[in-house]
Amino acid sequence: MKFWGAVSVLAALTVSGCRSPGHVLGRRAPAPVELPVVGRAPIEPDVAAIPATSVRPLQRPEQYRQLTAAECRHLAIRQAPFATDLDQHADNHPPAFRRIQKNATRQAEVSRLVRGYAADELRNRAAADALTEFYQLLQAEGQWDRLRSAHHELHTQIMAAEKAEATGFKDRADIPALRRRLLDLEAQLAQVQATIAALNASLRSRLGLLAHDPLPLWPSDPLRVKPDDVDADQAVLIGLHYRPDLNLLRVLADGTAGELTNAVLQSVSPLLASTKSSHPLTALLGPIFAPLLKEPHRQQAEANARVRSALLARERQAEAEIRAAAVLLRGHRATIAARAMDVQHIDRRIAELETRQQSGLNVSAELATARLERHQADSALLRAVIDWHTTEVKLRQAMGLLIRE
């Protein structure tokens, strides 16, 4: 009788509390706004405030703050957000009376492991993000030098063509086309300079450096490309052993983490975590409905099963990431070989043209064009090398090695 009486009270309160959305809000939804009808019109940028003259590229500073890849990784790990807080969490410390509070001691050890692996995952990710920006900055600085050289070469070519045209020779170099290319180079230089400034600001924040330092960062790295392929199977075994996110789930899978299990499942997907009712009647009627509720050990068993499922899914994802990075590294190295051969071919072409020029032949236009092609080929080679290094960073991140080097 007490049970059905409680059910009646609960049903009556639920029915009496039902209200339509409009009634609860006390007002109707606002009427939709009707926009005016227009026809098509030309879309043109307004650049009237920009001078119509050619803007010379800005110069880069002469002095920098040197930053190596190893220093970048180390500083990023040290500055990883929330990692230190996780390591120093109060729940990681065992109680004062360990023999009496054995369960609390065990929970503290589990907390130390779980939060420690979570901190390592944050550090691993922070190092990967910082190193990726490090190599992007290295590419941008290298690209700046190559664009400046190409700009100088093109400017010299335009001056020679204008001089020849002034003396009565026919315009064989297409001066208007050369000027358009020069303006395009100046636009690229401006974009690269903006990219450099943005990467400097981001890296300073990630590495805990002074934000207002007037000296920009100089990324220092030999950019050496390794000749050997990555053994994908061996890399997968290492990654599955060392990855902190996998080790975190393994600690939870043994079923001794308690509420930490639910917290981690919440971070994986909110729908995986157990939900608890916040209705005030739950506390009032809990003792009456207790026989109908799931037992605590059954809830824990189901949570452990979800953790094991998440672990299997994450292991498959980790293996896929490692194997994909290994394949990409091989592809980037093949691209680098092709780009290097292209640079060598153009170098031989330039040497041949210089020899012909020294013998008295007029090959100035061909030589200038070849030198411009050399700058473009060198830029393509640099991009391919940077792609290889950023992919290697992804591989080391996927293997969980960035925090162990």
C-alpha positions in Angstrom: 0.0 0.0 0.0 2.8 2.4 0.8 4.4 1.6 -2.6 1.2 2.4 -4.6 0.5 5.4 -2.5 3.9 6.8 -3.3 3.2 6.1 -7.0 0.0 8.0 -6.8 1.7 11.0 -5.2 4.4 11.0 -7.8 1.9 10.8 -10.7 -0.2 13.6 -9.2 2.8 15.9 -8.8 4.0 15.1 -12.3 0.6 15.9 -13.8 0.1 19.1 -11.8 3.6 20.2 -12.9 3.0 19.8 -16.6 2.9 23.0 -18.6 3.1 23.7 -22.2 6.2 25.6 -23.3 4.1 28.7 -24.3 2.5 28.7 -20.9 5.7 28.5 -19.0 7.4 31.2 -21.0 4.3 33.4 -20.8 4.8 34.8 -24.3 4.7 33.8 -27.9 7.7 33.4 -30.1 8.7 36.5 -32.0 7.5 36.9 -35.6 10.1 36.1 -38.2 11.9 39.0 -39.8 11.2 39.5 -43.5 14.2 40.7 -45.4 13.9 43.0 -48.4 14.0 41.6 -52.0 16.9 42.7 -54.2 18.4 41.7 -57.5 21.9 40.7 -58.4 24.6 43.3 -58.4 28.4 43.3 -59.1 30.5 42.4 -56.1 33.6 44.6 -56.1 36.1 45.2 -53.3 36.5 48.8 -52.2 40.2 49.6 -52.2 40.0 53.3 -52.7 41.9 53.9 -49.4 44.8 51.8 -50.5 47.6 53.5 -52.5 47.8 52.5 -56.1 51.6 52.4 -56.0 53.7 49.2 -55.6 54.5 48.6 -51.9 58.0 47.3 -51.3 58.2 44.2 -49.1 59.1 44.8 -45.5 62.5 43.7 -44.2 62.9 41.0 -41.7 64.9 41.7 -38.5 68.6 40.9 -38.2 68.4 39.3 -34.7 66.1 36.6 -33.4 65.5 34.3 -30.4 66.9 30.9 -31.3 64.5 28.0 -30.7 65.4 24.4 -31.4 62.9 21.6 -32.0 64.0 19.9 -28.7 63.6 23.1 -26.8 60.2 23.6 -28.4 59.0 20.2 -27.3 60.4 20.5 -23.8 58.8 23.9 -23.2 55.5 22.8 -24.6 55.4 19.8 -22.3 56.2 22.0 -19.3 53.5 24.5 -20.3 50.8 22.0 -21.1 47.5 23.3 -19.7 46.0 21.5 -16.7 48.7 18.8 -16.8 50.4 19.9 -13.5 47.0 20.3 -11.9 46.1 16.7 -12.7 49.4 15.5 -11.3 48.9 17.4 -8.1 45.2 16.7 -7.6 44.2 16.2 -4.0 42.6 12.8 -4.7 46.0 11.4 -5.8 47.4 11.6 -2.2 46.8 8.6 0.1 45.2 9.1 3.5 47.2 9.5 6.7 46.1 6.2 8.2 46.6 3.8 5.3 46.1 0.5 7.2 42.7 1.7 8.5 41.6 3.3 5.2 42.7 0.6 2.8 39.9 1.4 0.3 40.8 5.1 0.3 44.5 4.2 -0.2 43.6 2.1 -3.2 41.4 4.8 -4.7 44.3 7.3 -4.3 46.6 5.1 -6.3 44.0 4.7 -9.0 43.5 8.4 -9.1 47.2 9.0 -9.4 47.5 6.6 -12.3 44.3 7.8 -14.1 45.1 11.5 -13.7 48.7 11.0 -14.5 48.0 9.3 -17.8 45.5 12.1 -18.6 48.2 14.7 -17.8 50.6 12.8 -20.1 48.0 12.8 -22.9 47.7 16.6 -22.5 51.5 17.0 -22.6 51.8 14.7 -25.7 49.2 16.7 -27.5 50.7 20.1 -26.5 54.1 19.0 -27.7 52.7 17.9 -31.1 50.8 21.2 -31.6 53.9 23.2 -30.7 56.2 21.2 -32.9 53.8 21.5 -35.8 53.8 25.3 -35.5 57.6 25.2 -35.1 58.0 23.6 -38.5 55.3 25.8 -40.0 57.4 28.8 -38.8 60.5 27.3 -40.2 58.8 26.9 -43.6 57.5 30.4 -43.5 60.9 31.9 -42.7 62.5 29.8 -45.5 59.8 30.8 -47.9 60.4 34.5 -47.1 64.1 34.2 -48.1 63.2 32.4 -51.3 60.5 34.9 -52.2 62.8 37.8 -51.5 65.5 36.3 -53.8 62.8 35.7 -56.5 61.6 39.3 -56.1 65.2 40.6 -56.5 65.7 38.5 -59.6 62.4 39.6 -61.2 63.1 43.2 -60.4 66.5 43.0 -62.1 64.9 41.3 -65.1 62.3 44.1 -65.4 65.0 46.8 -65.2 67.0 45.1 -67.9 63.9 44.8 -70.1 63.0 48.5 -69.6 66.5 49.5 -70.4 66.5 47.4 -73.6 63.1 48.9 -74.6 64.3 52.4 -74.0 67.2 51.9 -76.4 64.8 50.8 -79.2 64.7 47.0 -78.8 61.4 45.2 -79.1 59.9 44.1 -75.8 60.6 40.4 -75.8 60.3 39.9 -72.1 56.6 41.1 -71.8 57.2 43.8 -69.2 53.6 44.1 -68.1 53.5 40.3 -67.4 56.7 40.6 -65.4 55.3 43.5 -63.4 52.2 41.4 -62.6 54.4 38.6 -61.3 56.4 41.1 -59.2 53.2 42.4 -57.6 52.1 38.8 -57.0 55.4 38.1 -55.2 54.9 41.2 -53.1 51.5 40.0 -52.1 52.9 36.6 -51.2 55.6 38.2 -49.1 53.1 40.2 -47.2 51.0 37.1 -46.5 54.1 35.2 -45.4 55.1 38.0 -43.0 51.6 38.0 -41.5 51.9 34.2 -41.1 55.2 34.5 -39.4 53.8 37.1 -36.9 50.8 34.9 -36.1 53.0 31.8 -35.6 55.3 33.7 -33.3 52.4 34.9 -31.2 51.0 31.4 -30.9 54.3 29.7 -30.1 55.1 32.3 -27.4 51.8 31.5 -25.8 52.3 27.7 -26.0 55.9 27.8 -24.7 55.4 30.3 -21.9 57.6 33.0 -23.6 57.3 36.7 -23.2 54.5 37.9 -25.4 55.9 41.4 -25.9 59.5 40.4 -26.8 60.6 42.5 -29.8 62.8 39.8 -31.1 61.0 37.2 -33.2 61.7 33.4 -32.8 64.2 31.7 -35.2 63.4 28.0 -35.6 66.7 26.2 -35.7 66.6 22.6 -37.1 68.8 20.7 -39.6 65.7 19.5 -41.4 67.3 16.1 -42.0 65.1 13.5 -43.7 65.6 10.0 -42.5 66.3 7.5 -45.4 64.7 4.4 -43.7 61.1 3.4 -43.8 59.2 3.0 -40.5 58.3 -0.5 -39.5 54.6 0.0 -39.2 54.0 -3.3 -37.2 56.7 -2.4 -34.7 55.5 1.2 -34.4 52.0 -0.1 -33.7 53.2 -2.4 -30.9 55.2 0.5 -29.4 52.3 2.9 -29.7 49.8 0.5 -28.1 52.2 0.1 -25.2 53.1 3.7 -24.5 50.1 5.8 -25.5 48.8 7.5 -22.3 45.2 7.6 -23.4 45.2 3.8 -23.8 46.9 3.2 -20.5 44.3 5.4 -18.8 41.5 3.3 -20.1 43.3 0.1 -19.1 43.5 1.3 -15.5 39.8 2.0 -15.6 39.0 -1.4 -17.1 39.9 -3.3 -14.0 36.9 -1.9 -12.2 38.5 -0.2 -9.2 38.2 3.4 -10.3 34.8 4.1 -9.0 33.4 7.6 -9.9 36.5 8.2 -12.1 35.2 5.7 -14.6 32.0 7.7 -15.1 34.0 11.0 -15.4 36.2 9.5 -18.1 33.3 8.1 -20.0 31.7 11.5 -19.8 34.8 12.9 -21.6 34.6 10.2 -24.3 30.9 10.8 -24.9 28.3 12.3 -22.5 25.9 9.5 -23.5 28.3 6.8 -22.3 28.3 8.0 -18.8 25.7 7.0 -16.2 23.0 9.6 -15.6 21.6 10.3 -12.2 18.2 12.0 -11.7 18.3 15.5 -10.1 14.6 15.6 -9.4 13.9 16.4 -5.7 11.5 13.5 -5.4 14.3 11.1 -6.0 15.8 11.7 -2.6 12.3 11.5 -1.0 11.1 8.4 -2.7 14.5 6.6 -3.1 14.0 4.2 -0.1 10.6 3.1 -1.4 11.9 2.4 -5.0 15.2 0.9 -3.9 14.2 -2.7 -4.6 13.5 -1.6 -8.3 16.8 0.2 -8.8 19.9 -1.5 -10.3 22.4 -2.7 -7.9 25.6 -0.6 -7.5 27.8 -3.5 -8.6 25.7 -4.0 -11.7 26.1 -0.3 -12.6 29.9 -0.6 -12.1 30.0 -3.7 -14.3 28.2 -2.0 -17.1 30.5 1.0 -16.8 33.5 -1.3 -17.0 32.1 -2.9 -20.1 31.7 0.5 -21.7 35.3 1.3 -20.8 36.6 -1.9 -22.4 34.5 -1.0 -25.5 36.0 2.4 -25.6 39.5 1.0 -25.1 39.1 -1.4 -28.1 37.8 1.5 -30.3 40.7 3.7 -29.2 43.2 1.0 -29.9 41.9 0.6 -33.4 42.1 4.3 -33.9 45.6 4.5 -32.6 46.7 1.7 -34.9 45.1 3.4 -37.9 46.8 6.7 -37.0 50.2 5.1 -36.7 49.9 3.1 -40.0 48.6 6.2 -41.9 51.6 8.3 -40.7 54.1 5.6 -41.7 52.6 5.5 -45.2 52.6 9.2 -45.5 56.2 9.4 -44.5 57.1 7.1 -47.4 55.1 9.2 -49.7 56.7 12.5 -48.5 60.2 11.0 -48.9 59.4 10.0 -52.5 58.1 13.6 -53.2 61.3 15.0 -51.7 63.4 12.9 -54.0 61.5 14.1 -57.0 61.7 17.8 -55.9 65.5 17.4 -55.2 66.0 16.0 -58.7 64.1 18.9 -60.1 66.3 21.4 -58.3 69.4 19.6 -59.6 68.1 19.6 -63.2 67.5 23.4 -63.0 70.9 23.9 -61.5 72.5 22.2 -64.5 70.4 24.3 -66.8 71.5 27.5 -65.0 75.2 26.4 -65.2 74.8 25.7 -68.9 73.2 29.2 -69.6 75.9 30.9 -67.5 78.6 29.2 -69.6 76.9 30.3 -72.8 76.6 33.9 -71.4 80.3 34.0 -70.7 81.0 32.9 -74.2 79.2 36.1 -75.5 75.7 34.8 -76.2 72.7 36.8 -75.2 70.8 34.4 -72.9 69.9 36.9 -70.2 66.1 36.3 -70.5 66.5 32.5 -70.5 68.9 32.8 -67.5 66.6 35.0 -65.5 63.6 32.6 -66.2 65.7 29.6 -65.1 66.7 31.4 -61.9 63.1 32.1 -61.1 62.2 28.5 -61.8 65.0 27.6 -59.4 63.4 29.6 -56.6 60.1 28.0 -57.2 61.6 24.5 -57.3 63.5 25.2 -54.1 60.3 26.4 -52.4 58.5 23.2 -53.4 61.4 21.1 -52.0 61.2 23.0 -48.7 57.5 22.4 -48.5 58.0 18.7 -49.1 60.6 18.5 -46.4 58.4 20.3 -43.9 55.5 18.0 -44.8 57.8 15.0 -43.9 58.7 16.5 -40.5 55.2 17.5 -39.5 54.1 14.0 -40.4 56.9 12.5 -38.3 55.6 14.7 -35.4 52.1 13.1 -35.9 53.6 9.7 -35.9 55.5 10.3 -32.7 52.3 11.7 -31.2 50.3 8.7 -32.3 52.9 6.5 -30.7 52.9 8.5 -27.4 56.6 9.1 -27.7 56.7 12.9 -27.5 56.7 12.9 -23.7 59.3 10.1 -23.5 62.1 11.5 -25.8 
